[in-house]
Amino acid sequence: MPQAIPVRKNGILEQLNKLRKLTQPYFLPYTSNNGWLFLLLLGSLFFCVAGIVLCLLSLLMNLSGAWLPETTEQYLGGIKRYLFVIWNGKWGIVIMSLFIFGTTNFITFRNQLRHKRWVPWLFLGVIIVMLLSVNGINAGISFLVRDITDALINTDRNETYRNLLILGACFIVALPIRSLQFYLSAKLQLMWREWLSNNLIQNYLSDRTYYILNPNDESETDVDNPDQRITEDARDFTSQTLDLSLNIFDSILTFSINIGILISISRSLTLALIIYASIISTLLILASKKLFKLNFAQLKYEANFRYGLVHIRNNAESIAFYSGEKQESQEVNNRLDSVVKNFNLLITWEALLRVLQRSGIYGSVFIPFIILAGPILSGDMSYGSFSQANLNYNLLEGSLFFIIYKIEALARFSASIGRLEGFQSSINEVKTSKFNQFRNNVKSKDSILLKNINVKTPDNSKLLVENLNLSVDNGESVLVVGPSGCGKTSLLRVISGLWNSDSGEVFSPYRGELLFIPQKPYMNLGSLKEQLCYPLDTNRFSDEHLQAVLSKVELKNLVERYPDLDVKQDWQRILSQGEQQRLAFARLLLNSPKFVILDEATSALDIKTEHYLYNLLKEREIALVSVGHRPTLKEFHDSVLELKGEGKWSLIPSDKFTFTSY
């Protein structure tokens, strides 16, 4: 059995490592040693974007200067002179050198970006260009606010309206950039979620990982609610990762651009803001540790509550027969109580943090007035400069207070990382570790052959069958009988490769030649046609063929009820147990295996129908291994394997076996 996966306390480095494990594979094939390459390409992307933006901006300024030289000099002269300084100084050489370096890296490692991995890098690059553009526009707006304010104070009508016109043009340009940035970000998040979900589903359904991670005893695994982790956690992770990453980058850009402007206006105001933001952010981080744990627990309790309701829906008829509404209500209410209790704690801590948040934000409002009141009153600073400083201060404050604004989102993000990475690690652990009871060590052969095997319970605490030898060749049949709990179904799991024996050898037919039919047949979520053909492709059979097979297993009434085989219903609820078992035999006939394992597969059928269906199998010379309690089954089997409990067993010809009550 797999060992329970402990919930580890998450330090910052460990959390970052988890984040990398989840993030990198979409952008770059993941290995434990190529984290440096991922960071190198991220840096290279920024270098490429910086070079492209500089070249595009220079091209636009040259075109503007050629077409409208006077207007360009009047309104964009500062940008033009700034570009001139860059190109004629060391910064131009540095930026273009980094651009060449970044481009060279992408060309060098282009093989790592195959299978459309270059697409998210392209999206990221375009989004970063847009962030740079918007931040550049915001920086220009701060100067316009200064000039408009001074023009208003000086009652300069022409200057006021001219600057207002330019300000309106800035907003018109920024709006489509912001809108397109939102669209591309959402599109990238959707593509990433699709890839991540497909990847998790593929790994979850391979090597019977889903079976190992969903044992009968829930205490043996820490991977609760895999369905939620693949759906909601994957959605939240991709959305929050992209949102937080772009917000962090946007904050860094905002800080980088506005810090210089604010320093040029007031060094004292800049220093006061940095010190104040650092103190408030540190206090908030320290106070939010409990919030991270509560969010992790809330995701689990919400998933458990939802699963309880799904369980009622899936077992509605059985609950109704038992009149078990009271017990089911109690169980679901217990799960709801866990949700409410944890959410109450979450509300309390969020309220406390919100007080700290608001206190920090409201307190920062006074800082510009306290610092700049003296220079304004003494006449050393114009009110226009104060307006510009206040705008730059607010932009800079937003970037420095990023943690304060996003603390709840960071708590939910941390919980998503923990649950999703824990699920991914559990899948990898299943694939790399050796779970004795579940590792499929069955060897392929043209028959069923067991040599000196032991069958034990999953926790190895009880020996069910000891030193068993059994052979079933083509056309042969064995009936397995014994008291409840003696290991009949467990033996079938060993033959099917779901469990492993700690001794001896197990040989089983090649893939596709062995079919297992349980007492309660599996009904998938598809159409009637898909039910019949499962797990084969429906295109292999015509509707006439499928209808004939249904009639063959005495389900002609089902054909009459549903002449359109593509109809989708809740078949597990609609069909009776007997109809489901007959449909399973129809599925068996379509799959045409050489060997069939039947685990009380006719228990819901009358003896006449059971006799008829077993004759269909005998006519096709299908080898059988059956588990059953009815004496009438004996005539369809060559021998009887009686499991007596405590490891004991006997194998005798069926005509010499006498049924006893168990």
Stockholm file with secondary structure:
# STOCKHOLM 1.0

chainA/1-662         MPQAIPVRKNGILEQLNKLRKLTQPYFLPYTSNNGWLFLLLLGSLFFCVAGIVLCLLSLLMNLSGAWLPETTEQYLGGIKRYLFVIWNGKWGIVIMSLFIFGTTNFITFRNQLRHKRWVPWLFLGVIIVMLLSVNGINAGISFLVRDITDALINTDRNETYRNLLILGACFIVALPIRSLQFYLSAKLQLMWREWLSNNLIQNYLSDRTYYILNPNDESETDVDNPDQRITEDARDFTSQTLDLSLNIFDSILTFSINIGILISISRSLTLALIIYASIISTLLILASKKLFKLNFAQLKYEANFRYGLVHIRNNAESIAFYSGEKQESQEVNNRLDSVVKNFNLLITWEALLRVLQRSGIYGSVFIPFIILAGPILSGDMSYGSFSQANLNYNLLEGSLFFIIYKIEALARFSASIGRLEGFQSSINEVKTSKFNQFRNNVKSKDSILLKNINVKTPDNSKLLVENLNLSVDNGESVLVVGPSGCGKTSLLRVISGLWNSDSGEVFSPYRGELLFIPQKPYMNLGSLKEQLCYPLDTNRFSDEHLQAVLSKVELKNLVERYPDLDVKQDWQRILSQGEQQRLAFARLLLNSPKFVILDEATSALDIKTEHYLYNLLKEREIALVSVGHRPTLKEFHDSVLELKGEGKWSLIPSDKFTFTSY
#=GR chainA/1-662 SS CCCCCCCCCCCHHHHHHHHHHHHHHHHSCCCTTCHHHHHHHHHHHHHHHHHHHHHHHHHHHHHHHHHCHHHHHHHHHHHHHHHHHHHTSHHHHHHHHHHHHHHHHHHHTGGGGTTTTHHHHHHHHHHHHHHHHHHHHHHHHHHHHHHHHHHHHTTCHHHHHHHHHHHHHHHHHHHHHHHHHHHHHHHHHHHHHHHHHHHHHHHHTSTTHHHHTSCSSGGGCSCCCHHHIIIIIHHHHHHHHHHHHHHHHHHHHHHHHHHHHHHHHCHHHHHHHHHHHHHHHHHHHHHTHHHHHHHHHHHHHHHHHHHHHHHHHHTHHHHHHHTCHHHHHHHHHHHHHHHHHHHHHHHHHHHHHHHHHHHHHHHHHHHHHHHHHHHHHTTSSCHHHHHHHHHHHHHHHHHHTHHHHHHHHHHHHHHHHHHHHHHHHHHHHHHHSCCTTTCCCCEECSSEEEEEEEEECTTSCSEEEEEEEEEECTTCEEEEECSTTSSHHHHHHHHHTSSCCSSSEEEECCTTSEEEECSSCCCCSSBHHHHHHTTSCGGGSCHHHHHHHHHHTTCHHHHHHCCCTTCBCCHHHHSCHHHHHHHHHHHHHHHCCSEEEEESTTTTSCHHHHHHHHHHHHHTTCEEEEECCCGGGGGGCSEEEEEEETBEEEEEEGGGCCCCCC
#=GC SS_cons         CCCCCCCCCCCHHHHHHHHHHHHHHHHSCCCTTCHHHHHHHHHHHHHHHHHHHHHHHHHHHHHHHHHCHHHHHHHHHHHHHHHHHHHTSHHHHHHHHHHHHHHHHHHHTGGGGTTTTHHHHHHHHHHHHHHHHHHHHHHHHHHHHHHHHHHHHTTCHHHHHHHHHHHHHHHHHHHHHHHHHHHHHHHHHHHHHHHHHHHHHHHHTSTTHHHHTSCSSGGGCSCCCHHHIIIIIHHHHHHHHHHHHHHHHHHHHHHHHHHHHHHHHCHHHHHHHHHHHHHHHHHHHHHTHHHHHHHHHHHHHHHHHHHHHHHHHHTHHHHHHHTCHHHHHHHHHHHHHHHHHHHHHHHHHHHHHHHHHHHHHHHHHHHHHHHHHHHHHTTSSCHHHHHHHHHHHHHHHHHHTHHHHHHHHHHHHHHHHHHHHHHHHHHHHHHHSCCTTTCCCCEECSSEEEEEEEEECTTSCSEEEEEEEEEECTTCEEEEECSTTSSHHHHHHHHHTSSCCSSSEEEECCTTSEEEECSSCCCCSSBHHHHHHTTSCGGGSCHHHHHHHHHHTTCHHHHHHCCCTTCBCCHHHHSCHHHHHHHHHHHHHHHCCSEEEEESTTTTSCHHHHHHHHHHHHHTTCEEEEECCCGGGGGGCSEEEEEEETBEEEEEEGGGCCCCCC
//
